[in-house]
Amino acid sequence: MATAMWNDAKDKPADGFWASGHTPTLIAAFLYFDLAFMVWVLLGPLAPDIAKALALTPAQKGLMVAVPTLAGAVLRVVNGLLVDRIGPKRSGAISQIIVIAGLASAWMLGVTSFAGTLALGVILGFAGASFAIALPLASRWYPPEHQGKAMGLAGMGNSGTVLAALFAPALAKLFGWNAVLGLACIPLTLVFVLYMILAKDAPGAPAPRRLGEYLQPLRQADAWWLMGFYAVTFGGFVGLAASLPLYFTERFGLTTVQAGYATAACVFAGSLVRPMGGALADAIGGVKALMAVFAAAAATLTGVAMADGFAASLALFVLSMLALGVGNGSVFQLVPQRFAAEIGVMTGLVGMAGGVGGFYLASSLGLAKQWTGSFSGGFLIFAGLALVALTGLTLVKGQWRRRWGTAQGVRI
């Protein structure tokens, strides 16, 4: 059936996005990604309550919300290997079962220490690693000219961070923060059932290779550039998503529910524009889109470090998340153009770099607060990294356009 759908799609006009791939799989990839991201950053909205209950220091708070990001980064490589070895659908099923079982266990046994929060963070990392499964699951169904839109729509699942920010603090206030871990299992289970019904692996997947061959892209400089760019765009997005509840409560004295609403507004902005970023990159080229993204991110994060009032900070965070969301979609317009045959492992590697960037930002904000009494240093350093990325992109853009942009016949 999947093969027939693919063959039918190839016979239809190339400019019809919905006709060119497999819509049920795209929906399944989005839902899986969305709910996985919801629980991946769950410790962020719950962090003020957890920190109060366990008497955590600022550095411990930063590390607590950063560990799921780091674990997700490492596990994305594992999932990238699994996708190319056993296929994205089965890889996603395994990951979802691990997350549901882990959350149910934490709910029943309770989390009573800082070490326990770190252990839970590692389990939540499996949810963050969904990135390396959901994107190839959708991407393999679509031709090169629609990769930006397909990856952007599947990647819009990072809007799950909005759900966590909106509902976790209110549920924690009603039932206690530990109960939220158990409640999260309900939508996760429903999505798992839908995923198993809707998702199908695309035909024509690359044949399994020896383990060492999976990491061959790392021998090429292009892979490292793409990883570095995503460390800034996605690292900034997820690092802020995890850290803003703590920032708003400590910096401006907001309640956990108010901080959740403010965080949701910022995260929603970044999530909403991710598919737009992919479409924009398809239209004008990923390089042009990314250059604007890095300049805007550097400017807005510098502004955040200097802002005094809540309204100004919130506005700058929204603008920063808008830029980073466009950047996320733009990077993944470029990845399949350069590494189509290694899309599974490259999604894992690039996603890992994004997770490492998020871990750095979240943990550095906690350290900056503990060492200097202010979050500003962490924001300024990350703004500097955006400028470094802009400089690097300026250096390689000409080579990329000559070597592989023209060969693919698409804008980069």
N, C-alpha and C positions, 0 to 999 in steps of 0.2 A: 504493500500500500504506500509506504513512504517513498519507494523508488518511483512508483507511478506518479505520485504527486510532484516529485522533483522533475521527472521528464515532462510532465504537463507544464510545469512552471517555465521550463526552458523554451517551450514552444510559444509562450505568450510574449507580448511586447516587453522589451528590456526596461522600459521606463515605468512599468507598473510595479511599485514596491510590494504591495500586498500579494500580487500574483506571482512574484518571483521566488517566494519562499514557502514556509509552513507556519501559518498563523497560530495554530494550537500550541506548537512548540514554543513560539515566541511568547505567548501568554504564560505558558508553564514556566519558562525561564524567568520572566518578570516576577511572577508570584513567588517562586522559590527564592529569588534574589531579594525581594522586598521583605519577606518575613525573616529571612536569615539576617539581613542587615538590621532589622528591628531588634533582634536579640543580641546581635554582635555588640551594639553600643549600649545595651541595657544597663550596664553598670554606671554609665555616665549620668543619666537622669536620677538613678537611685543613689549616686555617690554622696550627696549631702546627708541623707538619712543614714547610710551605712557608716560614713565617717563619724557621725555623731554617736552612733551606737557602739562603735568599736574604738573610739577615741584615736583616730588616725592623724598623723602629722601631715602638713601640706605635701611633702615629698611622697609620703605613702599614698595620699589621695591621687596624686598625679600618676604614680606607678600603677595603682589599682585600675584606673580607667585606660591606661596605656597597654597593659599586658594583653588584653584580647586583641588589640591591633597588631602587636608583635607576633602573637601566636598565629593569628590569621595570615600574617605575612609569610611565615615559614611554611604553614600548611598549604598555602596557595601553590607552592612549588610541588608538593606532594600530590595535590589534586590535579595540577597540570599534567603530571606524569600519568596519573590514573586515567585522565580523560583520553590521552592518546593510547593508553594500553587496553582499557576495558570499555571505553565509551563514556560520554558525558551523562547519559541517563542513569546508568548504574552507579557511577561515581556520586552523583547527586543524591541518590536514594540512600547510600551508605552514610554520607555526611549528615543528612537530615535525621536519620535514626540515632546517630551518636549525640547530636545536639538535644533532641527531645529526651533521650534517656538521661543525659547529663543534667539538664534543668530539672527534671522530675526528681532525680536523686538529691540535688542540692535543696530543693523545696522540702523534701521529706526529712532529710538529715539535718538541715539548717546550716548556715554559714556563720560561724561564731568567732573567727579570728582573721587577722590580716592575711595569714598564709592561706586560709580558706578562700578569701576573695581572689587571690592569685590563681589558685587551683581552678576556681570557677571561670576565671578569665581565660585559662588555657582551653577549657571546654568550649567557651563561646568563640574561641578562635576558629573552631571548625565551621561556625556559621559565617564568619568573615571570609573564610576560604572558599565559600560558595561562588565568589567572583570568578575563580578559575574554572568553574564548571558551567555556570549559567551563560556566560558570554560565548564560549565555544559551542554550547548546545544550540544557541540561536544562530550564531554567525555562520556555521557550516551549511546552513540552508540557503544563504543569500549570496548573490554574485558580487564582484568587487565594487560595482557602481552604487550598490546599496548597503555596503558594509557600515558606513557611518551611521545611517539611520537604524539599521538592525542592532548594532552594538549599543547605540544610544538608547533605544527603547528597552532593550533587555537591561542595560545598565541603569535605567531610571529606577530600577528596584532599590537603589540606594535611598529612595524616598522612605524606606522602612525606618530610617533613623528619625523621620518626622513622627511616626507612630509611637516610637519609644519615648520621645520627648513630650508628646502630647498626653499620653495615657499612663505611663509608668508612675510619675509623681502623684497623680490623683488616686490611682489604685493603691499605691503605697500608703497614702494618707487614710484610705478607707479600711484596708485589710492588713497593713504592715508590709514592709518592703520584701520580706522573705516570701510572702504569699504571691507576689508578682511573678516570681520564678515559676511557680506552678501554673498560674493563670496563662502564662505565655505558651505553655504546651498545647493549649486548646487550639488557637489559630494555626500553630505549626503543624499539628496533626491533620487538620482540615486541608491545608495546602499540600501536605505530603500525599494525601489521597488524590487530589486533583492533578498533581504532578505526575503520578504514576499512570493516570488515565490519559492525559493530554500529550505528554512529552514523547518524542520519537527521535532517535538518533538519525542524522542525515546520511543518505547513501554516499558512497565514494570517500569514506574517511580514510586517512593515510594508514597504511599497514603498520602494525606494531614493529618497533625497532629495538635494537639492543639498548640497554639502559644508558650507556655512555653517549649514545648518539643523541639522546634527548637534550643534552646540555651543549651541543655544538653551537647553537646560536650565541653563546657567551664568548665564543672566539671572535665574534664580529663586533666592531665598535658600534654599529647601529643599534644593536640590542642594548648596550650599556647607556647610550644616549636616551633611548626611549624609556628605559627604566628610571633614569635620573629625572626626566621630565615628569613622569607619573608620580615619582616620590614627592614632587612639589605640588602637583595639582590634586591628586587624590589624597596624598598625605596631609595637605592642608585641610581638605574637606573633612576627612574622618577624624583628624586630630581635633579640629574645632568642634565637630559634632559631639565628641566624647567629653570635651573639656568645658564647653560653654555653661552647662548647668552649675559647675563649681565656680566658674568665673563670675557669673551673674549673682549667685548667692553671696559670695565672699566680697566681691568688688562693690556691689550696689545694695546688698542687704535684701535681695528679693527672696520671697518664700520659694520652696522647691517647686510648687505648682506654677508660680509666676515665671520662674527661671525656665521651666519646661516649655511654657508657651513662647517665651522669647527665643529659646533655642530652636523650637519647631519652626518659627518664622524664618530663621537663618538657614536651617537645613532644607526647608521646603524650597527656598530660592535656588540653592545649589542643585537639588534633585530635579526640579522642574526643567532646568535648562540643559541638562545633560543630553537628551536626545536632540535638542536644538543645536547644541555644540557639534554633535555628529553631523547633522544636516548642514550646518554652516561650513564645517570642514569639507563636506562633499562638494559644496558650492564654490568656496573660495580657496580651499586647500588647508590642510591641517597645520602647516607651518605658519601661514598668515594668522590663523585663528590663535595659535599658541603664543605668538609674539605679543598680541594684544592682551592675552590672558596673563602672562607673566608680568607685564608692565602694570596692569590693573591690580594684580594681587600684591605686588610690592608696595604700591601706593596706598592701598586700603589698609594693609596690615601695619604699615608705618603710622597711618592715621589712628588706628586703634590704640597703638602704644602711647600715643600722645593725647588721646581724647579724655576728657574729664567727666562728661555727663553720660547718663544712660542712653538718652535718645541718640546722641551722636555716635556712641559705640555701637548701638544696635544697627543704625543705618550703615555704618562702615562694615560691620560683619555681614550684613545682607549683600552689600556690593561685592565684598570679597568672596562670599559663597557663590554668587552669580558667576564671577570670573572663573573660579575654580571648577564649577560645574561644567561650564563651557570647555574648559581645559580637559576635563576627564573624557568628554565625548570626542574631543579633537585628537587626543593621543590614540584612542582606539579606532579612529579612522585611519591612522597611519600604520598601526601594527599589522593588520592583515594584508596591507599592500606590500609590505616588505617581507613578511614571514608567513605567507599563506600556508605553506606546507608544515609549519611548526606552530600553528596557531594555538594549539592546546598548551604546549609547554611555554610559549611566549606569553600567553595570557597569565600563566602562573608566575613567571619570572617578573613581568612588568607589574602584576598585581602585588607580588611580594615587595617590590620596591616601594609601591604606594603605601603598603602597610608599615614598612620601616619608617617612611616619612611621617606617617600618622603617629607611630610610637614615639618618635623623636619629639614631635611638637607637643603631644600631651604630657610626656614626662618632663620635658624642659620647662613647660609652664609651671608645673608643680615645684621643680627645683628653683626656678627663678623666684617664685613666691616665697619659698622657705629661706633662700639665701639673701634676697634683697628686699623682701617685703612687698614686691610688686611683680605683676605678670609681664610688664612691658619688655623686659629683656628677651623673653622667649619669642614675643611677636616680632621684635626687631631683627633677631637672627633669622627667623623664617622668611621675613621680607627680603633679607640679604640673599637667601638661597634662591628666591624667585628671580632676583637680578642675575645671579650666576647662571641660572637656567636660560634666561633670555640671552645672555652672552654666548652660551654654548650653542643655542639654536641658531644664532646669527652666523656662527662659524660653520655649521654643517648644512645649512639649508641649500646652498648652491650645489654641493655634492649630491645630496639626496635627489634633487630635481633632475640632475643630469643622469645619475646612475640607475635609479629605479622608479622615479615618478613618471618619466616619459615612457619607459618600457611597459608600465601598467596601463597607460592611457587614461589616468585619472589625475585630478588635481591633488597636489600635496603642498 
